[in-house]
């Protein structure tokens, strides 16, 4: 009896301004090929996120979208957002 876990990207969409990537992944736990449990999981990636552990396809999309200009725009945006939330 082999128990496996399979994760697949079912859907993704790209944010317009900062090219964030929103993902819906399906996760299935299988025993001998039969699904025991499954669930969907949502997550998002921003231009400054580490994508080294992502699939090659997702890395290619991110590397294409996340130019230096997009990354800098995201950094600038986060600096403004975080400016109002700093602890003194």
N, C-alpha and C positions, 0 to 999 in steps of 0.2 A: 504494500500500500504506500504509494508515493503521494505526499501532500505538497501541492505547489501553490504559489501565489502569482497571479498574472495581473499586471497593470497596463492599461491601454488608454491612450488619449482618445476620447470620444468626440470632443469638440473644443475648439479654441476660437477666441476672437481677439482682435487687436484694437487697443485704444487709439484714438485719433491723434491727440496732441503729443503724448509722451510714449506712444507705442508700447504700453503695458500689454502683457499677454495674459488673458484669463483662460484658464483650462478647466475642463471637466474630464476627470479620469474615472474609468471604471476599474474596480479592484475585485477580482474573483479568487476565492479560495477553492481549490479543486483537490479531489482525492481520486486518483486513477482516472482523470479526465472528466469526472462528474463534479458539477458545481455544488459545493456545500454551502457557500455564502457569497453574496456579492453586495457591493455598495458603490455609490458614486461619491466622488470627492472633488470639491472645487478649490482652486488656489489661483493665485496670480503672481506674475513675475514682473518686476520693474527693471528698467535699464541698468541699474547698478547691482542687481542680484548676481550671485555666483551661479552660473549655469553649467559648471563642469560635470555635474552628475546627471544632467538631463540627456535625453535621447539625442542621437545625431541629427534627426530631423528638426527637433525643437531648437537645438543649438544653431542650425543653419538659418532658421527663421529669425531667431534673436540676433544673430550676428549681422544679418542683412538689414534688419530694422533699426538696430541700436547703433547708429552712427555716433561719432564723437559729439556732434551737435545735439543729438537727441539726449545722449547721456548728460551733457552739460546742462541742458534745459531742465532735466529731471533733478539734477543736483541743486540747481538754483531754486527750483520749486520747493524742494524739501527743506532747503535752508530757510525759506520764508515761512513755511508751515511750522517748522521746529522752533523758529524764533519766538513765536507766541506761546510755546509750551515749555520753555526752559525753566528749570527749578533754580531758585535763587537762595 
